[in-house]
Amino acid sequence: MLHKCMFSGSGGQGSALMAKMVCLGAIKENLKVVMTQTYGIEQRGGDSTAYVIVSDEPIGSPIVENDADIAVALSQSIYDNCFEGVVSGGMLFTNSSMVKTPKDAVGFEQIPLPASDTAVELGTVRCANMIMLGAVLAGTGILKMETIENVLKETLGVKKPKLVGLNINALRTGYDAVKKESGNE
C-alpha cells in the first residue's frame, strides 16, 4: 500500500493540521510516513500545501509531484494545482463552499463537499479541515476513523480540550457525508 497525499488551502485553513493528523494516525497504525510542506510567506491567506506519503513499505523519496492519489483543495486559489496534481484513478476532495469554478475531472474522481458551509453550521468555519479529513477517511480508507479520533483527542486535548468534541463531530460529519453519497452507510 502506498498513498501520496496533497492537502492544500489558504494559510489558516488547516491543511497542515490535516496532514499532521494523517501522519500521527499512520504512525499509530504502524505504517511508514513522511511529510513535507510548502507555503507562502504570509501567515494567513497565502497558499499552503502539505504533502504526505503513507506506506506499509519503506519510503524512498518524500516527493509528491503531480502524482497524488489523494488530494484536498480547501480553496479556489490552490484548486488548479490540486486538480493538475492528481493521478489517474486518484481522488480530489474539493471544498465546494470555496471552489466556485470546478473543472470536469477526467480519469480521477472529484468529490465536492461544502465543508466551509457545513463547518459554519456546526459552529465555526475553522473545522472545515476536519470535515474534509473525515471525507478523505471515508472515501479512501487510508486510515481508520477511530485512529484519527484518538489522535485528535491526544493532540487537541492537551492545549484546547474544548475543541475536541467539535472537531470529532466535524470529522464524523465529513465521513458520514461521503459514506451516504457512496451508499455505504
N, C-alpha and C positions, 0 to 999 in steps of 0.2 A: 504494500500500500504506500502510495506517495501522493501527497496533495500539495500543490503550490497555490498559495492564497495571496490575495491582494485586498487589503482593507483601506478604502480611500474616502476622504471627505475634506471639508474645510477645517482648518485648525479650530479646535474647541468642540468638534462634533463627536469625538471619542473613538476615532478609527484606531489609534494606537492602543487604547484600552481594550478594544475588541481583540486585537492581535495578542495583547498580553494575556488575556483570558484564555485564548486558544493555546498559547504556549504553556501556561501553567496547567491547563487541562491535559495537554498532551503528555507532560511530564508525569502527572498523576496516573495516566493510563499507560505508563511505561513505554512511551513512544519517543522517537528522536525528534527534535525540533530545533529550528533556527529562525531568528527574526532579524530583519534589517528595516530601516526606516528612511524616508526622505520627507522633508517638509520645508516650507517656505520660511523666510526669516521672520515673518510676522508670528506673534504668539497665537493670536486668534484671527481667523479669516483666510490665511494663506492655505494653499492645498497641502495635504498631508497624506502620505501613503505608508502603510506598514506591510511588509512582505513577510509571510510565514511559510515555511516548508515543514510539513509533518510527514513522518515516515516511520515504518517499522524496521527499516534498514538504515545503516549509517548514511548521512547526507554528505555528498562530496562537494557540493558548491551551494553557497547561500543565495544564489542569484535567481530571481524571478524576473524574467524579461520577456514580456509578451507571450508567456506560456502558462498563465494561471488557469487552473481548472476550477477554482472558486474565487469569485471577485465580488466586492461590495462597493457600490457607488452611493455615498450618502448625499452628494451634492451635484448640481449641474456642472459646476466648474471643473470637476475631476471626471465626470462621466465619460467623455470621449476617450481618455486614457484607459479607463477601465474596459470600455467596450472593445478597444483595439487590443487589449492585453489578454483576452480570454481565448483559450484554445478550443478547437472543435471538440464537441462533446462536453464542454465545461458549462458552468452556471454563473450568471451575473445577477446578483440581487440588487435591485435598484430602488432607492427611496423615491417613490413616485410623488411624494409630497414636495420634493425639491427638484427632481429631474422632470422638467416640463416638456422637453423635446427628445423623447427616447427614439432610438433608431430601431429598425427591424433586425432582429438577431437572425443570422443565418449560420447554421452549424453548431450553435450552442443555445442553451435555454436562458431566457431572461425572465426573472421573477420580479414583477413590480409589487411593491408593498408600501402603503402610505405611512411609513414609520414615524415621520415627524408629526403628522396629524394625529396618529394613534397615541403617540407619546404625550401630546398635549391633553388628550382625553384622559390619560392615566394620571396626569398631574404636572408633568414638566417635559418640555421638549428634550431635555438633557438625557432622557432614557431611550431615545430613538436608536442609539447604537446597540442597546441590549435587545430591542425588538428585532433589529436586523440580525444580531448574532443568534437569537432563537430561531429565526427563519433559516439561517445557514445550517444550524444543527439539524433541523427538521428536513431540509432539502437534500443534505449531503450525507448525514450520518457520520461526519468526520470525527465527532466525539460524542460521548453520552451526555444527555441533558443534566443528569444528576452530578456528573463531574463538574460541569461549569457552574451549577448552582452552589456546589461546595467551594469552588474557587472564589465565587462572588462573596460568599459568607466570610471566607478567610481574608480576602483582600479588602473589602469594604467594611467588614465587621469591626476591624481594629480602629480605623480612623473615622468612619462615617456609618455607624451602626443603624442610624435612622433611614439610610438609603437602601439597605439590604432588601427589605420587603418590596419596595417599589421596583428595584432592578430585577428581582426574581420574577415579579409579576410581569414586567416588560418582556423578559426572556421567554416566559411561558406564552405570552400573548403572540409574539412573533412565531414561536414554534407551532402553536395551535393554528394560526392563520395559514401557514404553509401546509400543515397536515390536512386541514379542512379543504383547502384548494385542490390538493392532490387526491383527496378521497381516502386517505389513510389515517383517519382519526382513531 
